[in-house]
Amino acid sequence: PGREDKTLPREEGRLPDATKGSDHLRDVFGHMGLSDQDIVALSGGHTVGRCHKERSGFEGAWTSNPLIFDNSYFKELLSSEKDDLIQLPSDKALLTDPVFRPLVEKYAADVNACS
């Protein structure tokens, strides 16, 4: 039968706004059934790839080697900001939230903790 044609675009807000904080992350991902631990682990996906200005308004990679999947996103998040790497407001929210931060620290300390 093939794909069904749609006349309207998908609903906005399915992905979080990079300019918002932890409450927004919980709201967006909570609707998908994700826990706080899931949200932090999913954020670790930023270890690969980069932001594209035309899509998000932000430009740059989160890690020094955005082609390797490891825990460097969490390590970079805990280290001081570097001029050549990006930290979005939504990334920084993981450090200021009392539930998210211990998970960031756990994942930064152990590459296998997310699996």
Backbone torsions as a table, in degrees:
resi	resn	phi	psi	omega
1	PRO	NA	-33.8	179.6
2	GLY	91.9	-175.3	-178.6
3	ARG	-78.1	146.4	177.2
4	GLU	-81.6	130.9	177.5
5	ASP	-71.7	143.2	177.7
6	LYS	-122.6	142.9	178.5
7	THR	-96.9	-19.5	-178.7
8	LEU	-118.2	149.4	175.9
9	PRO	-70.9	164.4	177.2
10	ARG	-61.7	155.1	179.6
11	GLU	-59.0	137.1	176.1
12	GLU	-71.7	159.3	175.5
13	GLY	87.8	10.4	178.7
14	ARG	-74.5	-24.5	174.4
15	LEU	-116.5	151.3	-176.7
16	PRO	-70.5	153.6	173.7
17	ASP	-78.6	123.6	-175.6
18	ALA	-65.3	-14.0	-177.9
19	THR	-91.7	-1.2	-174.3
20	LYS	-108.1	172.0	-172.0
21	GLY	-100.4	-159.4	-171.6
22	SER	-65.9	-36.6	178.3
23	ASP	-61.4	-40.0	178.7
24	HIS	-65.7	-42.6	177.4
25	LEU	-58.8	-44.5	179.4
26	ARG	-64.6	-39.3	-179.4
27	ASP	-64.1	-49.7	-177.7
28	VAL	-65.6	-51.9	-175.6
29	PHE	-78.9	-24.9	176.1
30	GLY	-63.1	-35.2	176.8
31	HIS	-64.2	-19.6	178.5
32	MET	-95.2	2.1	178.5
33	GLY	84.2	16.5	-178.2
34	LEU	-89.6	141.6	177.4
35	SER	-86.0	173.7	175.7
36	ASP	-58.9	-42.6	178.8
37	GLN	-62.0	-41.6	177.6
38	ASP	-61.1	-41.8	-177.7
39	ILE	-62.4	-45.1	-179.5
40	VAL	-67.3	-44.2	179.0
41	ALA	-61.2	-43.1	178.9
42	LEU	-63.1	-38.1	177.3
43	SER	-60.2	-28.6	177.2
44	GLY	-61.5	-15.5	174.9
45	GLY	-62.4	-17.3	176.7
46	HIS	-66.4	-8.9	178.1
47	THR	-63.3	-22.5	175.5
48	VAL	-113.5	146.5	177.0
49	GLY	87.3	-164.5	-176.1
50	ARG	-158.9	167.1	173.7
51	CYS	-84.4	144.3	177.2
52	HIS	-119.0	122.6	-173.7
53	LYS	-53.1	-40.0	-177.2
54	GLU	-69.2	-17.1	-179.7
55	ARG	-100.9	-35.9	-172.7
56	SER	-123.6	-13.8	-173.7
57	GLY	88.3	-4.6	179.7
58	PHE	-118.4	152.9	-177.8
59	GLU	-134.8	131.4	173.0
60	GLY	134.7	169.5	178.8
61	ALA	-98.0	154.0	178.4
62	TRP	-85.1	-24.3	-175.4
63	THR	-131.6	162.9	-179.2
64	SER	-66.9	-29.9	178.6
65	ASN	-127.4	84.6	-174.8
66	PRO	-73.3	10.7	176.9
67	LEU	-106.0	-0.6	-179.5
68	ILE	-115.1	129.2	178.5
69	PHE	-92.1	110.8	178.5
70	ASP	-152.5	-159.8	-179.2
71	ASN	-98.3	18.4	-177.2
72	SER	-63.9	-27.6	176.0
73	TYR	-57.3	-46.6	-178.4
74	PHE	-68.6	-38.8	177.8
75	LYS	-64.0	-44.8	179.2
76	GLU	-64.5	-38.3	-179.7
77	LEU	-61.4	-38.5	-179.5
78	LEU	-79.6	-21.5	178.4
79	SER	-83.0	169.4	178.2
80	SER	-66.6	153.4	-179.0
81	GLU	-61.4	144.1	177.3
82	LYS	-115.6	142.8	-176.5
83	ASP	-59.6	-31.3	-175.0
84	ASP	-92.2	-1.5	178.8
85	LEU	-119.9	153.1	-177.4
86	ILE	-103.4	143.9	168.3
87	GLN	-132.5	112.8	-179.5
88	LEU	-76.0	158.3	174.1
89	PRO	-54.7	-37.1	178.4
90	SER	-68.2	-29.4	174.4
91	ASP	-69.6	-47.1	-178.9
92	LYS	-62.5	-28.5	178.2
93	ALA	-62.1	-26.9	177.9
94	LEU	-65.2	-24.2	-179.6
95	LEU	-87.2	-27.6	-176.9
96	THR	-90.9	-15.3	180.0
97	ASP	-83.7	130.1	-176.1
98	PRO	-68.2	-17.7	176.6
99	VAL	-93.1	-41.3	-178.5
100	PHE	-68.7	-41.2	-172.9
101	ARG	-58.7	-46.6	178.6
102	PRO	-59.5	-30.8	177.1
103	LEU	-70.4	-40.7	175.6
104	VAL	-59.1	-45.5	-179.8
105	GLU	-63.2	-40.9	178.5
106	LYS	-61.5	-47.0	-177.6
107	TYR	-70.3	-31.7	177.2
108	ALA	-67.9	-34.1	-176.9
109	ALA	-80.1	-24.7	-173.7
110	ASP	-139.4	110.1	-178.6
111	VAL	-60.5	-24.3	-178.7
112	ASN	-92.4	-3.0	-175.3
113	ALA	-65.8	-27.9	-178.9
114	CYS	-79.6	-17.7	-172.5
115	SER	-84.9	NA	NA
